[in-house]
Structure formats: C-alpha cells, structure tokens
Amino acid sequence: MNSTTTRGLAFDIRPSSARRTPQERAELMANPGFGKVFTDHMVTIRYSAEEGWHDARLEPYGPLHLDPATSALHYAQEIFEGLKAYRHADGSFVCFRPEVNAQRFNSSARRMAMPELPEELFLGAIETLLAHDGDWMPTQEGHSLYLRPLMFATDVSLGVNSPSSTYLFVLIASPAASYFAGGVKPVSVWLSEDYTRAAPGGTGQAKFAGNYAASFLAQAQAVDKGCDQVVWLDAVEHRWVEEMGGMNLFFVFGSGDDARIMTPTLTGTLLPGVTRDSLLRLAPELGIPAEEGRISTEEWRSAAMSGDLTEVFACGTAAVITPVGRVASTAGEFTIGDGQPGSVTMRLREELVGIQFGHRPDPLGWIRKVGSAG
Ligand SMILES: *Cc1c(COP(=O)(O)O)cnc(C)c1O
C-alpha cells in the first residue's frame, strides 16, 4: 500500500491484483453498451460527523459489504452524479464542466440532509481513478468513460428521527459506446398524466436515487403505450411540460436564421442539467437565441400542428441530444416536423460533442484536463 497526494489530498493506493489483461479489456471495450462494464478500480471516501471526510482510497473495483440495517437500504439517503471523461487527440483525458457536477452533487446532498463533499475531493477522486485506470479510456470515435460518483448513508440503524451520521462516497467508471452508433434516431414520448416525478417542495431538483425508483412504473406505462420515453408534467395541473425521463427538453421554434430554442424554467421540480445549461449558453454563440419559459401540453400540440414548433429534443450527459419525433397522450398523437431529426437539433449536437471530444474550439472554457495517457 502507498499513498499519493492529489490536489493536496492524500489517497491510499491499493492496486488490484486482479486487473484484466489487455486482451480481456479490449474484448470488454469493443462492445461496452452502457453501464455494464466497469474498470479495475474504484475510489471510496468515508465521512463521519467526528472525523469529517477521511480514509480516501483507490481500491480494487468490487462488492461493498453492507449490514442489512444500513440506513440507505431503508430510507434511501442516496445521491449520485453522472459525467464523462473524453480522450483528446493529444492523449489528454478531459471532463466537461466537472465542477458543475461537483456543485450539483453538493446541492443534492444539502436537500437530502447529507454532508457536502469538497469540490477538490470530487475532482481529486476523478483524477486518482483515471491515473490508475487510464487504459480503460476508450480510443474509438465517439466512445467515452462514464463516471458515476455516488454517496449514501451508512449508519447501521433503523431510527428515522435523524439523518445518518456516517456516509460513503464511491466513484466508479464505465467505458461507454456512443448512444448513436447506428445513427441518431428520434424517440417517441408519452405524456404522463397518471404519474408525477416531482412536486413543489419535493426532491425533483436533487439527483436523488429515489426519483428514479418512482419513475420506472411511468416509464413502463410509456412503453406499454408504444412510446420510447415518458414525459413528466407538473404535479399541480398536469399541464406544464417538465422533463423527458432522465433528460431535459428543448423546443425549437421557427427555422433557418429565425430559429430559437426554449427550455422549461427550473421551477424546483426539474433537474438542473449540465447539458441544458450548456446549450442555453452555447446556442447564442451560434446565433440561435435561447431562453427559459414554459409550455403546456396544449401549446405543444397546437404549435406543432401550426408549424411554429419545428423541432423538439431532449438532452443529458449520457445521450447528449436526442430528437423527439412523435408525441402521444390520452388526447391522441402528433408528429414534430416530419418526425426526423431537425437541423437545429443536429447542429447543436455536433457543436457540443465537438467541444467535448476536442474537435471544435471551446469558446466558453468548459474543458478541464483530468489526466493523460501513458
Ligand atoms: C441527470 C438528469 C438530467 C440531465 O442532466 P445532465 O447534467 O445534463 O446529465 C436531466 N433530468 C434528470 C431527471 C436527471 O436525473
């Protein structure tokens, strides 16, 4: 065992004695899918009320041993993040605005009465993992390394009167293929009137595991209705459009030089996506006005019918930008434009992916180096 210092923070280094061979790794990475293949190591950091954050280490990837009375298993104090590391042509490994993920992790932590993790520790964990698992950084065009930080309550107690006093932070990494290996295919969506994802005062703006647990039945209903994804409406009137599954939504009005984009305002029930925020800033740089607003399900339908609404897309770290082609609800269904990916959607996607992979200039200074090959 040895120790390294990253960003002034000590990490114990406990290398795996069971690293996959280069050939095993190549086989796993040839067709990784999404979130199924993991690298050789993980980072863990413990928290206790007395000691604060301590015992940061890199260790072999593997099962966690948990007492069945571990509080997170009962009361779901568990948050996570999702971001990617990209390999640039010069051999450097970069992340896209990772400090925003670190800040959102902490805002999720505050909502769930969990301790905040210093931003430097969040970034130091990423750098430490990449320093040891850099061989897992994909080289194939469009592939990346998906990073999944998480934190959960580890007190062994069924008491419900106070939050846990101990927590475990874990960072794991998973090589990811491009979502669009077979080309960009528009999705169909079901407007969910039976279920809500988030209510005012609830947990919708936190990247909280329970939000997902509550969403699977609605997603299954969408599939039942012949759609790919569920669209969430507001909890009060079931009218105002909020998000699509685990992605934010954008509406494109007009076309050509007159195109502008709009995304639902962050009302406290929407997840503040890094991709959403980035597109709001990037689009104006490309001459496409961008604004936050609100749109009802009736307006969505009538604007699509009249042709004012020309494109709709969803955005998030994993799939970047996904066009929405068809919308269905209890009121019937309609198509957006000709149902095919629109030009504004594809332009924004190309620009954003270009910045992330280093094929385009980075006008807003979003790229952070987190490691390098060799
Ligand atoms: C993570 C997430 C998003 C997208 O956020 P990004 O930071 O862009 O990846 C959108 N909606 C929900 C519900 C999410 O959990």
The ligand as an ORCA input file, in Angstrom:
! r2SCAN-3c Opt
* xyz 0 1
  C     -29.148     13.771    -14.739
  C     -30.506     14.203    -15.187
  C     -30.692     15.090    -16.268
  C     -29.575     15.573    -17.165
  O     -28.545     16.228    -16.507
  P     -27.112     16.369    -17.203
  O     -26.313     17.073    -16.178
  O     -27.306     17.164    -18.439
  O     -26.627     14.989    -17.487
  C     -31.984     15.522    -16.553
  N     -33.036     15.071    -15.850
  C     -32.899     14.192    -14.819
  C     -34.107     13.751    -14.090
  C     -31.631     13.745    -14.463
  O     -31.513     12.888    -13.451
*
